[in-house]
């Protein structure tokens, strides 16, 4: 019998339990509660003890809310000791694998949950967070079947197999948004993004890691060749404007309230780099890996944004404006 779980023969933690308990809320509220349940489970099963007040502060909840969530998790079967020193945990012997085995979800429940997640706008960071957390607890192939079109789900599944077995793959007829060329790519896949939209892979022709949009692939074929350049594998980071790269630089620009609100809506990850300078102006000061993403945003709001000090970004904007004027 697994430690850390009560009445193993009779209590199975299911996604359906949570959906049933949360169905009285609207879709967004339901997903926020579900997200918090997953965070608590992962925190308490991490192998260390956590003080009650630390969890309350980290998750920005009231003591009453904390008590309610802990009670619900106990009712679902998790053994959370009632410690007098204010420390909470799930027994360390409940490993990640065992925890995954406790999470059962029916096809119907998964379809309902996946559709609810997909109803969230792509710009909302909560959407990719929920996909990632579900993947951490469930078989990723179950998730991809429900949230992707069949063709793309099949490609994601093959890429996952290739990553696990460390085998090279052939990307058939990849549509490059940069070079505008359609051709095959032979790569060593490194990782798939949390939203199943992007593949990070080592390009065997260019001898460097690149990001590939899965939607631009026609098909995937796993090759018999195993990884030969694993020592050169590196995951590319992305900036708040969804541009990937290896060389990071800091930029800053001043903007109006209108631009600030649009920036937070379109690029939620940029919010942590925004500060208010006065009643009418806001400042973005943060990292970028290229000018294309942030440049596209700035050019969409003429007169609302002023770039500060960054000559490289200013040069990109000036060239873009000249190219635009040249088309008319």
C-alpha positions in Angstrom: 0.0 0.0 0.0 1.3 3.5 -0.8 2.1 5.7 2.1 0.6 9.1 2.2 -2.9 8.0 1.0 -5.8 6.8 3.2 -8.0 3.8 2.3 -6.2 3.1 -0.9 -8.7 0.4 -1.9 -11.6 2.8 -1.8 -10.2 6.3 -2.4 -8.8 7.3 -5.8 -8.0 10.9 -6.5 -9.7 11.8 -9.8 -9.9 14.9 -11.9 -13.6 14.1 -11.9 -13.8 14.6 -8.1 -12.4 18.1 -8.6 -14.6 19.0 -11.5 -17.7 17.9 -9.6 -16.7 20.0 -6.6 -16.0 23.0 -8.8 -18.8 22.8 -11.4 -20.8 25.4 -9.5 -18.3 28.1 -10.6 -18.0 29.7 -14.0 -15.3 28.3 -16.4 -12.6 30.8 -15.5 -13.2 30.5 -11.7 -13.3 26.7 -12.0 -9.9 26.6 -13.7 -8.4 29.0 -11.2 -9.5 26.7 -8.3 -8.3 23.6 -10.2 -4.9 25.3 -10.7 -4.6 26.0 -7.0 -5.4 22.3 -6.1 -2.6 21.2 -8.4 -0.2 23.7 -6.9 -1.0 22.5 -3.4 -0.6 18.8 -4.4 2.7 19.5 -6.0 4.0 21.7 -3.1 2.9 19.2 -0.4 4.3 16.2 -2.2 7.7 17.8 -2.9 9.4 15.9 -0.1 9.8 18.8 2.3 7.6 20.2 5.0 6.0 23.6 4.5 4.8 26.0 7.1 1.1 26.9 6.9 1.8 30.7 6.8 4.4 30.3 4.0 1.8 28.5 1.8 -0.8 31.1 2.6 1.6 33.9 1.6 2.9 32.2 -1.5 -0.6 31.4 -2.9 -2.1 34.7 -1.7 -5.0 33.0 0.1 -6.8 33.5 3.4 -6.4 31.1 6.4 -10.0 30.0 5.9 -9.4 29.2 2.2 -6.2 27.3 3.2 -8.1 25.2 5.7 -10.9 24.5 3.1 -8.4 23.3 0.5 -6.5 21.1 3.0 -9.8 19.6 4.1 -10.8 18.8 0.6 -7.5 17.1 -0.2 -7.8 15.0 2.9 -11.3 14.0 1.8 -9.9 13.0 -1.6 -7.6 10.6 0.2 -4.3 12.4 0.7 -2.8 11.8 4.1 -1.8 15.3 5.3 -0.7 15.0 9.0 -2.2 17.3 11.5 1.1 18.7 12.9 1.1 21.0 15.9 4.1 23.0 14.6 2.1 24.3 11.7 4.0 22.2 9.1 2.1 20.5 6.3 3.2 17.8 3.8 2.3 14.6 2.0 4.5 11.7 2.9 7.8 11.8 1.0 7.4 8.1 0.0 4.6 9.2 -2.3 6.8 9.7 -5.3 6.0 11.5 -8.5 5.3 8.3 -10.3 3.0 7.0 -7.6 1.2 10.4 -7.5 0.7 10.1 -11.3 -0.9 6.7 -10.7 -3.4 8.1 -8.3 -4.6 10.6 -10.9 -7.3 8.9 -13.0 -9.3 10.7 -15.6 -12.0 9.3 -17.9 -12.1 10.3 -21.6 -15.3 12.3 -20.9 -13.7 14.1 -18.0 -10.6 14.9 -20.0 -12.7 16.2 -22.9 -14.7 18.5 -20.6 -11.5 19.8 -18.9 -9.6 20.2 -22.1 -12.4 22.1 -23.8 -12.6 24.4 -20.7 -8.9 25.1 -20.9 -9.0 25.7 -24.7 -11.8 28.3 -24.1 -9.2 30.5 -22.5 -7.5 33.1 -24.7 -4.0 32.1 -25.9 -2.5 35.3 -24.4 -3.6 34.2 -20.9 -0.6 32.7 -19.1 -2.9 30.5 -17.1 -3.7 28.4 -20.2 -0.2 27.1 -20.8 0.3 26.7 -17.0 -2.7 24.4 -16.8 -1.6 22.4 -19.8 1.9 22.0 -18.3 0.6 21.0 -14.9 -1.8 18.4 -16.3 1.1 17.0 -18.4 3.1 16.6 -15.2 0.4 14.6 -13.5 -1.1 12.7 -16.5 0.2 10.8 -19.5 1.0 13.6 -22.0 -0.5 11.6 -24.9 -3.9 11.8 -23.2 -3.6 15.5 -23.0 -2.5 16.0 -26.6 -5.4 13.8 -27.9 -7.9 16.1 -26.4 -6.4 19.6 -27.0 -4.9 19.2 -30.4 -6.1 18.4 -33.9 -5.5 14.7 -34.6 -2.6 15.4 -37.1 -0.8 17.6 -34.7 -1.4 15.3 -31.7 0.1 12.5 -33.7 3.2 14.6 -34.4 3.6 15.6 -30.8 3.3 12.0 -29.7 6.1 11.0 -32.2 8.3 13.8 -31.0 7.8 12.8 -27.4 8.8 9.2 -28.3 11.9 10.4 -30.2 12.9 12.6 -27.2 12.5 9.8 -24.8 14.4 7.3 -26.9 17.0 9.9 -28.1 16.4 9.4 -31.8 16.8 11.8 -34.6 13.7 12.8 -36.6 12.9 14.1 -40.1 10.5 17.1 -40.2 8.8 16.9 -43.6 8.1 20.1 -45.6 8.7 22.6 -42.8 7.3 26.1 -43.6 9.9 28.5 -42.3 8.5 31.9 -41.3 12.0 33.4 -41.4 13.4 32.2 -44.8 10.0 31.7 -46.4 11.3 28.3 -47.7 9.5 25.0 -47.5 11.9 22.0 -47.1 12.7 19.0 -44.9 14.7 19.4 -41.7 16.7 16.7 -40.0 17.0 17.4 -36.3 17.6 16.0 -32.8 14.5 16.9 -30.8 15.2 18.4 -27.3 11.9 19.5 -25.8 8.3 20.4 -26.6 6.8 23.6 -25.2 4.1 23.5 -22.5 1.4 24.5 -24.9 2.5 21.9 -27.5 3.0 24.6 -30.1 6.8 24.6 -30.3 9.6 22.1 -30.7 13.2 23.0 -29.6 15.6 20.8 -31.6 19.2 20.7 -32.7 19.4 21.3 -36.4 21.8 18.9 -38.0 22.5 21.0 -41.0 23.0 24.4 -39.3 24.7 22.7 -36.2 22.7 24.8 -33.7 19.5 24.6 -31.6 16.4 26.1 -33.1 12.7 26.5 -32.3 10.2 25.0 -34.8 6.5 25.6 -34.8 4.7 22.3 -34.9 1.8 23.8 -36.9 4.3 24.4 -39.7 5.3 20.8 -40.0 3.6 18.5 -42.5 4.7 15.3 -40.9 7.3 13.7 -38.6 9.3 10.5 -39.1 11.5 9.0 -36.4 14.8 7.9 -37.8 16.9 4.9 -36.8 19.9 7.1 -35.9 20.3 7.9 -32.2 21.5 11.3 -30.9 25.1 12.2 -32.0 25.3 15.8 -30.8 23.6 15.7 -27.4 26.5 17.6 -25.7 25.5 20.5 -27.9 21.8 20.4 -27.0 20.5 23.6 -25.3 17.0 24.8 -24.7 16.3 28.2 -26.2 14.7 30.7 -23.8 11.9 33.0 -24.9 11.3 36.6 -23.9 7.9 38.0 -22.9 7.2 38.8 -26.5 7.6 35.1 -27.5 10.9 35.5 -29.3 13.5 32.8 -28.7 17.2 33.1 -28.7 20.5 32.6 -26.7 21.7 36.2 -26.5 19.7 38.3 -24.0 19.7 42.0 -23.8 17.8 44.5 -21.7 15.5 47.1 -23.2 13.3 49.8 -21.8 10.5 51.9 -23.2 8.0 54.4 -21.8 4.3 54.1 -22.6 0.8 55.4 -22.0 -1.8 53.7 -19.9 -3.5 52.4 -23.1 -0.3 50.8 -24.3 0.4 49.4 -20.9 -3.0 47.7 -20.7 -2.6 46.3 -24.2 0.8 45.0 -23.4 -0.5 43.1 -20.4 -3.4 41.7 -22.4 -1.3 40.6 -25.4 1.8 39.6 -23.6 1.0 38.6 -20.0 4.5 37.6 -19.1 5.6 41.2 -19.7 3.6 42.4 -16.6 6.3 41.6 -14.1 8.7 44.1 -15.9 6.3 47.0 -15.9 6.4 49.8 -13.3 4.5 53.1 -13.1 6.6 56.3 -13.4 3.9 58.9 -12.9 0.2 59.3 -13.2 0.2 59.0 -17.0 3.3 57.0 -18.0 4.5 53.4 -17.5 7.9 51.8 -18.0 8.8 48.4 -19.4 12.3 47.4 -18.5 13.1 43.8 -19.2 14.8 41.2 -21.4 14.4 40.4 -25.1 16.1 37.9 -27.4 15.3 39.8 -30.6 13.6 42.9 -31.9 10.8 41.4 -34.0 8.3 40.7 -31.2 8.7 43.9 -29.2 9.1 45.8 -32.4 5.8 44.5 -33.8 4.0 45.6 -30.6 5.6 49.1 -30.6 4.8 49.7 -34.3 1.1 48.8 -33.7 0.7 51.7 -31.3 2.2 54.8 -33.0 2.5 57.8 -30.6 1.9 55.6 -27.5 5.4 54.3 -26.9 8.9 55.9 -26.6 12.0 53.7 -26.8 14.6 54.7 -24.3 18.4 54.4 -25.1 18.3 51.2 -27.1 19.8 52.1 -30.4 19.5 48.5 -31.8 15.8 48.5 -31.3 15.4 52.0 -32.6 17.3 51.0 -35.7 15.0 48.0 -36.2 12.0 50.2 -35.9 13.3 52.8 -38.4 14.1 50.1 -41.0 10.6 48.6 -40.5 9.0 52.0 -41.1 11.1 52.6 -44.2 10.2 49.2 -45.6 6.5 49.8 -44.9 6.6 53.2 -46.6 8.3 51.7 -49.6 5.3 49.4 -50.2 3.1 52.4 -51.0 
